[in-house]
Amino acid sequence: MDRELNIICQACSKPLGDDEHNPGNLWVSHAELATRRAALAEWEREHLAPAADGSGPPMVGFRTMASHPERVRWRATHEACDSPADADAYTIASRRVRTWLDVVKWTSHLMGKTWINDTNWSTVIGEAAEGRSNLIQPVG
Ligand SMILES: [Zn+2]
């Protein structure tokens, strides 16, 4: 099936190709995931701990929410531009994300990962569907 989607390299701004032509990966850094999870645990200890008088967790205000640790960003790069070592990142080869159906299948798969909500995948696919993503764009 022809490509419905281009994955755009964040280093050179050109589409990732398939295996035979300038391949690349969508990826998320394991180190950044570990950092985010530690920061989130710390944030929750600080802001969501039950009150000493037993009245339950405190209300979390807007200012506090603004300090909530950011989700780890998915990136896309050609292997020739910048490629994390396999051990350093969770990677999806560009040849495996060619169509909207592929995106649905990957989303289903990724929802089984304990760390998926520590990443911005939901934003990535939402922006792609709305045609305003700089990472996943319809061909043409
Ligand atoms: Zn590139």
Backbone and ligand atoms as CSV (ligand in chain L), in Angstrom:
chain,resi,resn,atom,element,x,y,z
A,1,MET,N,N,0.844,-1.199,0.000
A,1,MET,CA,C,0.000,0.000,0.000
A,1,MET,C,C,0.880,1.250,0.000
A,2,ASP,N,N,0.462,2.233,-0.777
A,2,ASP,CA,C,1.215,3.485,-0.819
A,2,ASP,C,C,1.163,4.188,0.528
A,3,ARG,N,N,2.176,4.979,0.760
A,3,ARG,CA,C,2.196,5.770,1.979
A,3,ARG,C,C,1.037,6.764,2.010
A,4,GLU,N,N,0.329,6.782,3.141
A,4,GLU,CA,C,-0.669,7.830,3.382
A,4,GLU,C,C,-0.051,8.939,4.224
A,5,LEU,N,N,1.009,8.560,4.946
A,5,LEU,CA,C,1.587,9.477,5.921
A,5,LEU,C,C,3.091,9.625,5.722
A,6,ASN,N,N,3.579,10.819,5.910
A,6,ASN,CA,C,5.014,11.054,6.006
A,6,ASN,C,C,5.371,11.307,7.457
A,7,ILE,N,N,6.471,10.685,7.884
A,7,ILE,CA,C,7.043,10.987,9.189
A,7,ILE,C,C,8.183,11.960,8.909
A,8,ILE,N,N,8.153,13.108,9.557
A,8,ILE,CA,C,9.103,14.166,9.226
A,8,ILE,C,C,10.297,14.165,10.190
A,9,CYS,N,N,11.497,14.112,9.620
A,9,CYS,CA,C,12.734,14.147,10.411
A,9,CYS,C,C,12.878,15.509,11.069
A,10,GLN,N,N,13.131,15.496,12.371
A,10,GLN,CA,C,13.251,16.761,13.082
A,10,GLN,C,C,14.637,17.366,12.966
A,11,ALA,N,N,15.550,16.609,12.356
A,11,ALA,CA,C,16.895,17.154,12.135
A,11,ALA,C,C,16.974,17.879,10.792
A,12,CYS,N,N,16.420,17.282,9.732
A,12,CYS,CA,C,16.558,17.874,8.386
A,12,CYS,C,C,15.228,18.285,7.769
A,13,SER,N,N,14.109,18.021,8.455
A,13,SER,CA,C,12.764,18.434,8.003
A,13,SER,C,C,12.287,17.721,6.740
A,14,LYS,N,N,12.974,16.639,6.337
A,14,LYS,CA,C,12.510,15.862,5.183
A,14,LYS,C,C,11.854,14.565,5.674
A,15,PRO,N,N,10.956,13.979,4.846
A,15,PRO,CA,C,10.282,12.746,5.277
A,15,PRO,C,C,11.261,11.586,5.458
A,16,LEU,N,N,10.970,10.743,6.451
A,16,LEU,CA,C,11.717,9.500,6.603
A,16,LEU,C,C,11.311,8.578,5.461
A,17,GLY,N,N,12.276,7.767,4.989
A,17,GLY,CA,C,11.964,6.829,3.919
A,17,GLY,C,C,11.745,5.434,4.473
A,18,ASP,N,N,11.753,4.468,3.567
A,18,ASP,CA,C,11.644,3.077,3.969
A,18,ASP,C,C,13.047,2.466,3.980
A,19,ASP,N,N,13.113,1.152,4.220
A,19,ASP,CA,C,14.420,0.520,4.405
A,19,ASP,C,C,15.408,0.815,3.287
A,20,GLU,N,N,14.905,0.822,2.049
A,20,GLU,CA,C,15.823,0.961,0.917
A,20,GLU,C,C,16.171,2.420,0.632
A,21,HIS,N,N,15.489,3.335,1.315
A,21,HIS,CA,C,15.707,4.733,0.977
A,21,HIS,C,C,15.681,5.618,2.224
A,22,ASN,N,N,16.847,5.946,2.729
A,22,ASN,CA,C,16.993,6.898,3.841
A,22,ASN,C,C,16.023,6.626,5.001
A,23,PRO,N,N,16.093,5.427,5.590
A,23,PRO,CA,C,15.154,5.059,6.648
A,23,PRO,C,C,15.356,5.868,7.934
A,24,GLY,N,N,14.375,5.804,8.779
A,24,GLY,CA,C,14.456,6.488,10.059
A,24,GLY,C,C,13.512,5.855,11.057
A,25,ASN,N,N,13.374,6.520,12.186
A,25,ASN,CA,C,12.557,5.978,13.275
A,25,ASN,C,C,11.784,7.071,13.994
A,26,LEU,N,N,10.614,6.665,14.453
A,26,LEU,CA,C,9.936,7.408,15.512
A,26,LEU,C,C,10.500,6.842,16.804
A,27,TRP,N,N,10.822,7.689,17.771
A,27,TRP,CA,C,11.413,7.141,18.980
A,27,TRP,C,C,11.171,8.032,20.196
A,28,VAL,N,N,11.285,7.363,21.348
A,28,VAL,CA,C,11.162,8.058,22.618
A,28,VAL,C,C,12.293,7.544,23.514
A,29,SER,N,N,12.941,8.458,24.210
A,29,SER,CA,C,14.160,8.148,24.971
A,29,SER,C,C,13.851,7.465,26.303
A,30,HIS,N,N,14.491,6.312,26.546
A,30,HIS,CA,C,14.342,5.634,27.839
A,30,HIS,C,C,14.837,6.515,28.995
A,31,ALA,N,N,15.930,7.229,28.785
A,31,ALA,CA,C,16.476,8.084,29.854
A,31,ALA,C,C,15.484,9.194,30.211
A,32,GLU,N,N,14.867,9.786,29.181
A,32,GLU,CA,C,13.893,10.850,29.446
A,32,GLU,C,C,12.652,10.293,30.141
A,33,LEU,N,N,12.274,9.060,29.787
A,33,LEU,CA,C,11.137,8.426,30.466
A,33,LEU,C,C,11.449,8.219,31.950
A,34,ALA,N,N,12.659,7.751,32.247
A,34,ALA,CA,C,13.040,7.528,33.648
A,34,ALA,C,C,13.044,8.846,34.418
A,35,THR,N,N,13.557,9.891,33.787
A,35,THR,CA,C,13.590,11.217,34.427
A,35,THR,C,C,12.180,11.726,34.687
A,36,ARG,N,N,11.315,11.581,33.699
A,36,ARG,CA,C,9.926,12.043,33.839
A,36,ARG,C,C,9.211,11.277,34.966
A,37,ARG,N,N,9.418,9.961,35.019
A,37,ARG,CA,C,8.711,9.166,36.033
A,37,ARG,C,C,9.186,9.525,37.430
A,38,ALA,N,N,10.472,9.786,37.584
A,38,ALA,CA,C,10.996,10.200,38.890
A,38,ALA,C,C,10.430,11.567,39.274
A,39,ALA,N,N,10.400,12.487,38.299
A,39,ALA,CA,C,9.880,13.832,38.570
A,39,ALA,C,C,8.397,13.776,38.907
A,40,LEU,N,N,7.662,12.908,38.231
A,40,LEU,CA,C,6.227,12.790,38.487
A,40,LEU,C,C,5.969,12.214,39.886
A,41,ALA,N,N,6.761,11.195,40.261
A,41,ALA,CA,C,6.606,10.608,41.598
A,41,ALA,C,C,6.869,11.667,42.666
A,42,GLU,N,N,7.909,12.465,42.455
A,42,GLU,CA,C,8.243,13.545,43.382
A,42,GLU,C,C,7.106,14.569,43.452
A,43,TRP,N,N,6.585,14.948,42.283
A,43,TRP,CA,C,5.496,15.937,42.211
A,43,TRP,C,C,4.267,15.416,42.959
A,44,GLU,N,N,3.958,14.124,42.768
A,44,GLU,CA,C,2.772,13.553,43.420
A,44,GLU,C,C,2.957,13.485,44.939
A,45,ARG,N,N,4.201,13.137,45.378
A,45,ARG,CA,C,4.484,13.147,46.821
A,45,ARG,C,C,4.263,14.537,47.404
A,46,GLU,N,N,4.701,15.542,46.637
A,46,GLU,CA,C,4.651,16.915,47.127
A,46,GLU,C,C,3.227,17.486,47.129
A,47,HIS,N,N,2.449,17.141,46.085
A,47,HIS,CA,C,1.168,17.831,45.897
A,47,HIS,C,C,-0.075,16.981,46.152
A,48,LEU,N,N,0.074,15.664,46.140
A,48,LEU,CA,C,-1.121,14.825,46.255
A,48,LEU,C,C,-1.163,14.007,47.543
A,49,ALA,N,N,-0.207,14.248,48.428
A,49,ALA,CA,C,-0.189,13.487,49.675
A,49,ALA,C,C,-1.423,13.834,50.496
A,50,PRO,N,N,-2.051,12.830,51.131
A,50,PRO,CA,C,-3.212,13.121,51.978
A,50,PRO,C,C,-2.825,14.079,53.117
A,51,ALA,N,N,-3.739,14.906,53.486
A,51,ALA,CA,C,-3.491,15.855,54.573
A,51,ALA,C,C,-3.302,15.093,55.889
A,52,ALA,N,N,-2.533,15.693,56.796
A,52,ALA,CA,C,-2.237,15.055,58.084
A,52,ALA,C,C,-3.506,14.833,58.910
A,53,ASP,N,N,-4.523,15.679,58.688
A,53,ASP,CA,C,-5.763,15.534,59.459
A,53,ASP,C,C,-6.713,14.498,58.855
A,54,GLY,N,N,-6.235,13.783,57.824
A,54,GLY,CA,C,-7.036,12.711,57.256
A,54,GLY,C,C,-8.136,13.187,56.327
A,55,SER,N,N,-8.081,14.441,55.885
A,55,SER,CA,C,-9.154,14.982,55.047
A,55,SER,C,C,-8.972,14.660,53.559
A,56,GLY,N,N,-8.013,13.795,53.247
A,56,GLY,CA,C,-7.849,13.385,51.845
A,56,GLY,C,C,-6.898,14.285,51.093
A,57,PRO,N,N,-6.627,13.932,49.844
A,57,PRO,CA,C,-5.677,14.719,49.058
A,57,PRO,C,C,-6.167,16.149,48.898
A,58,PRO,N,N,-5.237,17.110,48.836
A,58,PRO,CA,C,-5.621,18.515,48.678
A,58,PRO,C,C,-6.124,18.793,47.265
A,59,MET,N,N,-6.874,19.852,47.103
A,59,MET,CA,C,-7.242,20.330,45.780
A,59,MET,C,C,-5.959,20.806,45.101
A,60,VAL,N,N,-5.847,20.517,43.812
A,60,VAL,CA,C,-4.667,20.959,43.065
A,60,VAL,C,C,-5.063,22.140,42.194
A,61,GLY,N,N,-4.472,23.282,42.479
A,61,GLY,CA,C,-4.817,24.508,41.766
A,61,GLY,C,C,-4.098,24.625,40.427
A,62,PHE,N,N,-4.493,25.644,39.680
A,62,PHE,CA,C,-3.937,25.864,38.353
A,62,PHE,C,C,-2.424,26.066,38.407
A,63,ARG,N,N,-1.971,26.843,39.393
A,63,ARG,CA,C,-0.544,27.132,39.502
A,63,ARG,C,C,0.253,25.848,39.762
A,64,THR,N,N,-0.310,24.995,40.598
A,64,THR,CA,C,0.352,23.723,40.879
A,64,THR,C,C,0.366,22.843,39.643
A,65,MET,N,N,-0.756,22.805,38.916
A,65,MET,CA,C,-0.815,21.978,37.703
A,65,MET,C,C,0.227,22.428,36.691
A,66,ALA,N,N,0.513,23.735,36.680
A,66,ALA,CA,C,1.502,24.257,35.729
A,66,ALA,C,C,2.894,23.690,36.005
A,67,SER,N,N,3.121,23.219,37.228
A,67,SER,CA,C,4.427,22.650,37.561
A,67,SER,C,C,4.475,21.142,37.327
A,68,HIS,N,N,3.364,20.579,36.859
A,68,HIS,CA,C,3.297,19.138,36.582
A,68,HIS,C,C,4.365,18.782,35.538
A,69,PRO,N,N,5.175,17.744,35.806
A,69,PRO,CA,C,6.261,17.410,34.862
A,69,PRO,C,C,5.739,17.124,33.458
A,70,GLU,N,N,6.379,17.712,32.457
A,70,GLU,CA,C,5.944,17.539,31.067
A,70,GLU,C,C,6.144,16.115,30.577
A,71,ARG,N,N,5.291,15.730,29.655
A,71,ARG,CA,C,5.428,14.404,29.050
A,71,ARG,C,C,6.632,14.381,28.116
A,72,VAL,N,N,7.223,13.184,27.989
A,72,VAL,CA,C,8.375,13.008,27.109
A,72,VAL,C,C,7.903,13.062,25.657
A,73,ARG,N,N,8.632,13.789,24.846
A,73,ARG,CA,C,8.230,13.989,23.450
A,73,ARG,C,C,8.736,12.866,22.551
A,74,TRP,N,N,7.840,12.386,21.692
A,74,TRP,CA,C,8.245,11.492,20.614
A,74,TRP,C,C,9.009,12.312,19.590
A,75,ARG,N,N,10.039,11.692,19.010
A,75,ARG,CA,C,10.831,12.361,17.980
A,75,ARG,C,C,10.875,11.483,16.746
A,76,ALA,N,N,11.276,12.099,15.659
A,76,ALA,CA,C,11.468,11.354,14.416
A,76,ALA,C,C,12.779,11.821,13.804
A,77,THR,N,N,13.635,10.862,13.442
A,77,THR,CA,C,14.886,11.223,12.774
A,77,THR,C,C,15.278,10.127,11.788
A,78,HIS,N,N,15.921,10.557,10.690
A,78,HIS,CA,C,16.579,9.594,9.805
A,78,HIS,C,C,17.709,8.932,10.572
A,79,GLU,N,N,17.985,7.669,10.236
A,79,GLU,CA,C,19.134,7.015,10.857
A,79,GLU,C,C,20.424,7.761,10.517
A,80,ALA,N,N,20.462,8.364,9.319
A,80,ALA,CA,C,21.655,9.102,8.901
A,80,ALA,C,C,21.779,10.455,9.611
A,81,CYS,N,N,20.686,10.996,10.110
A,81,CYS,CA,C,20.714,12.322,10.760
A,81,CYS,C,C,21.024,12.192,12.249
A,82,ASP,N,N,20.313,11.292,12.915
A,82,ASP,CA,C,20.481,11.119,14.352
A,82,ASP,C,C,19.692,9.883,14.729
A,83,SER,N,N,20.350,8.935,15.317
A,83,SER,CA,C,19.644,7.707,15.657
A,83,SER,C,C,20.084,7.225,17.025
A,84,PRO,N,N,19.140,7.080,17.952
A,84,PRO,CA,C,19.519,6.588,19.273
A,84,PRO,C,C,19.924,5.121,19.185
A,85,ALA,N,N,20.822,4.683,20.060
A,85,ALA,CA,C,21.119,3.254,20.146
A,85,ALA,C,C,19.857,2.531,20.592
A,86,ASP,N,N,19.688,1.281,20.136
A,86,ASP,CA,C,18.484,0.518,20.482
A,86,ASP,C,C,18.232,0.490,21.981
A,87,ALA,N,N,19.303,0.375,22.752
A,87,ALA,CA,C,19.156,0.275,24.202
A,87,ALA,C,C,18.710,1.592,24.827
A,88,ASP,N,N,18.872,2.693,24.090
A,88,ASP,CA,C,18.601,4.011,24.655
A,88,ASP,C,C,17.205,4.529,24.355
A,89,ALA,N,N,16.479,3.844,23.488
A,89,ALA,CA,C,15.188,4.379,23.080
A,89,ALA,C,C,14.251,3.266,22.650
A,90,TYR,N,N,12.948,3.553,22.748
A,90,TYR,CA,C,11.938,2.694,22.142
A,90,TYR,C,C,11.748,3.254,20.738
A,91,THR,N,N,11.979,2.419,19.728
A,91,THR,CA,C,11.940,2.929,18.357
A,91,THR,C,C,10.902,2.187,17.521
A,92,ILE,N,N,10.315,2.923,16.594
A,92,ILE,CA,C,9.409,2.356,15.589
A,92,ILE,C,C,9.967,2.750,14.226
A,93,ALA,N,N,10.344,1.744,13.423
A,93,ALA,CA,C,10.918,2.020,12.101
A,93,ALA,C,C,9.900,2.717,11.209
A,94,SER,N,N,10.374,3.663,10.413
A,94,SER,CA,C,9.463,4.459,9.578
A,94,SER,C,C,8.680,3.599,8.593
A,95,ARG,N,N,9.272,2.471,8.158
A,95,ARG,CA,C,8.547,1.611,7.214
A,95,ARG,C,C,7.323,0.979,7.852
A,96,ARG,N,N,7.232,1.010,9.179
A,96,ARG,CA,C,6.104,0.397,9.880
A,96,ARG,C,C,5.000,1.396,10.211
A,97,VAL,N,N,5.192,2.642,9.823
A,97,VAL,CA,C,4.155,3.666,10.024
A,97,VAL,C,C,3.926,4.365,8.689
A,98,ARG,N,N,3.094,3.729,7.866
A,98,ARG,CA,C,2.863,4.235,6.512
A,98,ARG,C,C,1.440,4.722,6.302
A,99,THR,N,N,0.511,4.212,7.100
A,99,THR,CA,C,-0.917,4.497,6.872
A,99,THR,C,C,-1.605,4.840,8.202
A,100,TRP,N,N,-2.820,5.371,8.087
A,100,TRP,CA,C,-3.609,5.650,9.300
A,100,TRP,C,C,-3.874,4.361,10.057
A,101,LEU,N,N,-4.099,3.249,9.311
A,101,LEU,CA,C,-4.318,1.964,9.972
A,101,LEU,C,C,-3.089,1.571,10.799
A,102,ASP,N,N,-1.897,1.835,10.257
A,102,ASP,CA,C,-0.677,1.572,11.035
A,102,ASP,C,C,-0.681,2.373,12.345
A,103,VAL,N,N,-1.114,3.631,12.262
A,103,VAL,CA,C,-1.146,4.480,13.462
A,103,VAL,C,C,-2.110,3.893,14.499
A,104,VAL,N,N,-3.251,3.403,14.033
A,104,VAL,CA,C,-4.215,2.796,14.959
A,104,VAL,C,C,-3.619,1.534,15.586
A,105,LYS,N,N,-2.967,0.705,14.763
A,105,LYS,CA,C,-2.362,-0.524,15.287
A,105,LYS,C,C,-1.259,-0.212,16.297
A,106,TRP,N,N,-0.417,0.777,15.984
A,106,TRP,CA,C,0.654,1.140,16.925
A,106,TRP,C,C,0.082,1.724,18.213
A,107,THR,N,N,-0.975,2.517,18.067
A,107,THR,CA,C,-1.595,3.103,19.257
A,107,THR,C,C,-2.137,2.005,20.157
A,108,SER,N,N,-2.788,1.016,19.556
A,108,SER,CA,C,-3.295,-0.119,20.321
A,108,SER,C,C,-2.148,-0.838,21.034
A,109,HIS,N,N,-1.055,-1.057,20.313
A,109,HIS,CA,C,0.113,-1.720,20.905
A,109,HIS,C,C,0.711,-0.884,22.039
A,110,LEU,N,N,0.871,0.409,21.786
A,110,LEU,CA,C,1.524,1.284,22.771
A,110,LEU,C,C,0.673,1.450,24.032
A,111,MET,N,N,-0.639,1.325,23.903
A,111,MET,CA,C,-1.509,1.457,25.079
A,111,MET,C,C,-1.256,0.357,26.094
A,112,GLY,N,N,-0.580,-0.710,25.676
A,112,GLY,CA,C,-0.196,-1.764,26.607
A,112,GLY,C,C,1.086,-1.473,27.366
A,113,LYS,N,N,1.755,-0.380,27.003
A,113,LYS,CA,C,3.010,-0.028,27.676
A,113,LYS,C,C,2.728,0.790,28.933
A,114,THR,N,N,3.385,0.433,30.021
A,114,THR,CA,C,3.137,1.145,31.284
A,114,THR,C,C,3.539,2.613,31.185
A,115,TRP,N,N,4.410,2.943,30.242
A,115,TRP,CA,C,4.977,4.293,30.176
A,115,TRP,C,C,4.301,5.187,29.134
A,116,ILE,N,N,3.290,4.661,28.423
A,116,ILE,CA,C,2.769,5.449,27.297
A,116,ILE,C,C,2.219,6.801,27.746
A,117,ASN,N,N,1.605,6.851,28.935
A,117,ASN,CA,C,1.066,8.136,29.397
A,117,ASN,C,C,2.142,9.076,29.937
A,118,ASP,N,N,3.373,8.592,29.978
A,118,ASP,CA,C,4.491,9.485,30.289
A,118,ASP,C,C,5.032,10.147,29.018
A,119,THR,N,N,4.437,9.794,27.876
A,119,THR,CA,C,4.862,10.395,26.604
A,119,THR,C,C,3.726,11.225,26.014
A,120,ASN,N,N,4.042,11.967,24.964
A,120,ASN,CA,C,3.026,12.820,24.330
A,120,ASN,C,C,2.375,12.142,23.121
A,121,TRP,N,N,2.341,10.788,23.108
A,121,TRP,CA,C,1.765,10.076,21.953
A,121,TRP,C,C,0.343,10.552,21.636
A,122,SER,N,N,-0.482,10.743,22.675
A,122,SER,CA,C,-1.854,11.192,22.454
A,122,SER,C,C,-1.879,12.521,21.689
A,123,THR,N,N,-0.980,13.428,22.034
A,123,THR,CA,C,-0.885,14.709,21.315
A,123,THR,C,C,-0.386,14.486,19.891
A,124,VAL,N,N,0.606,13.615,19.736
A,124,VAL,CA,C,1.177,13.345,18.409
A,124,VAL,C,C,0.091,12.876,17.442
A,125,ILE,N,N,-0.701,11.896,17.871
A,125,ILE,CA,C,-1.702,11.360,16.935
A,125,ILE,C,C,-2.900,12.302,16.800
A,126,GLY,N,N,-3.232,13.012,17.870
A,126,GLY,CA,C,-4.326,13.988,17.779
A,126,GLY,C,C,-3.995,15.097,16.800
A,127,GLU,N,N,-2.774,15.625,16.891
A,127,GLU,CA,C,-2.356,16.687,15.967
A,127,GLU,C,C,-2.249,16.158,14.540
A,128,ALA,N,N,-1.796,14.907,14.404
A,128,ALA,CA,C,-1.716,14.314,13.058
A,128,ALA,C,C,-3.109,14.224,12.443
A,129,ALA,N,N,-4.079,13.766,13.238
A,129,ALA,CA,C,-5.445,13.619,12.734
A,129,ALA,C,C,-6.047,14.959,12.352
A,130,GLU,N,N,-5.626,16.022,13.057
A,130,GLU,CA,C,-6.152,17.359,12.778
A,130,GLU,C,C,-5.331,18.079,11.713
A,131,GLY,N,N,-4.302,17.415,11.190
A,131,GLY,CA,C,-3.496,18.010,10.130
A,131,GLY,C,C,-2.614,19.145,10.596
A,132,ARG,N,N,-2.244,19.136,11.879
A,132,ARG,CA,C,-1.373,20.220,12.370
A,132,ARG,C,C,-0.176,19.671,13.130
A,133,SER,N,N,0.297,18.486,12.708
A,133,SER,CA,C,1.459,17.881,13.340
A,133,SER,C,C,2.707,18.208,12.539
A,134,ASN,N,N,3.817,18.464,13.224
A,134,ASN,CA,C,5.083,18.609,12.509
A,134,ASN,C,C,5.848,17.295,12.479
A,135,LEU,N,N,5.204,16.213,12.967
A,135,LEU,CA,C,5.863,14.913,13.052
A,135,LEU,C,C,5.254,13.904,12.071
A,136,ILE,N,N,3.932,13.817,12.049
A,136,ILE,CA,C,3.230,12.878,11.164
A,136,ILE,C,C,2.266,13.680,10.294
A,137,GLN,N,N,2.500,13.647,8.982
A,137,GLN,CA,C,1.699,14.471,8.072
A,137,GLN,C,C,1.151,13.633,6.927
A,138,PRO,N,N,-0.091,13.901,6.510
A,138,PRO,CA,C,-0.630,13.208,5.336
A,138,PRO,C,C,0.234,13.492,4.105
A,139,VAL,N,N,0.392,12.502,3.246
A,139,VAL,CA,C,1.151,12.676,2.006
A,139,VAL,C,C,0.372,13.602,1.075
A,140,GLY,N,N,1.086,14.465,0.396
A,140,GLY,CA,C,0.459,15.313,-0.622
A,140,GLY,C,C,0.005,16.634,-0.125
L,1,ZN,ZN,ZN,16.889,13.779,8.481
